[in-house]
Amino acid sequence: MKSILIVDDNLVSLKQISAQLAKDYEVSLAKSGELALQICAREKPDLILLDVEMPGMDGFATIARLKEDTQLKQIPVIFLTGNRDTATEVKCLESGAMDFITKPANADILHYRIEMHLDFAAYQFHPECAVKELEDNIGASFMELLECKDYNLTDHVMHTGKYVELLMGELLEEGVFGNEITAENISVMKRATPFHDIGKIGISDIILLKKSSLTEIEYQEICNHTTIGAQVLKTIYERAPNQDYLKTAITIAEGHHEHYDGTGYPRGLKGDEIPLYCRIMAVANVYDACVTDRVYRKKLSHDDACKVILAGRGTEFDPRVVDAFDKVRNKFASLQVPAKLSLMDKGWSFYNETNTGS
């Protein structure tokens, strides 16, 4: 059942409209714009019926606040107004409302308008979801292509995405970084994470799959995957500038190997100079690298991997991110689930089958 929020300072009007809608919708009531915003943040209704003329925060001020909130701006708003002049009607539409209904509202008209705008909102929402799913699948396909070069990379991408989401959720709950972390940018980070190692496409297979220690020159080439990845993603973003998550992907591709003490690469950034997304990604990336088999070593246990992360507090990693990791470390262990069948398992082996990792 769809949910409708009715906002009106007139109790008689609230009760009348609620009675008209209660059989077909879940109805919430608010006597002011301020209360309406609180309810929206908590419940996120499917549609809002909003009175124009209210003391304090009127309907126009209320909808302006709704449109500023990325989580709420897509909720369709229908204005309720007793003022039938053209100027008010124009202002209603210009403010971002989908429609307006004059009071007292006719029950049949009210139902018709609500259903029309709920259907339209659903129509808008599903294509956006389809496009997002397509974009995310393209990202996964990039990683499967890279897996031909770097075995287990798809597993690495899947796991780090889950670890990043877990870390950011804990940091959001604690409020450690204030409004730098929101539910929306957790979603953006999840979409961007699969691209963090895309620069490996430009690194020689001989180096990626080498079992012995790297020479200094080979190590420097490995380091280049950060700048290569950032440049590849910048080129993609220039061709698709409406895909904002690619800006985050560029940031983490370049900066996920920066160290908190300034000893990382490629730019040697230090402390809060390192973008927050990169500081979070660094912990997730190293943890997964520790618990994953590599061509040059066997994986570590969860406990040993945790010791590596905790030992890097304040040197390799942001202490605040490590503290959040420490609180959810057991959940990290539970997320170590087998990934889907890899290209190697499907017979797409491009190197000696004795290799066991990325």
Secondary structure, 3 states (H helix, E strand, C coil): CCEEEEECCCHHHHHHHHHHHCCCCEEEEECCHHHHHHHHHHHCCCEEEEECCCCCCCHHHHHHHHHHCCCCCCCCEEEEECCCCHHHHHHHHHCCCCEEEECCCCHHHHHHHHHHHHHHHHHHHHHHHHHHHHHHHHHHHHHHHHHCCCCCHHHHHHHHHHHHHHHHHHHHHHCCCHHHCCHHHHHHHHHHHHHCCHHHHHCCHHHHCCCCCCCHHHHHHHHCHHHHHHHHHHHHHHHCCCCCHHHHHHHHHHHCCCCCCCCCCCCCCCHHHCCHHHHHHHHHHHHHHHCCCECCECCCCHHHHHHHHHHCECCCECHHHHHHHHHHHHHHHHCCCCCCCCCCCCCCCCCCCCCCCC
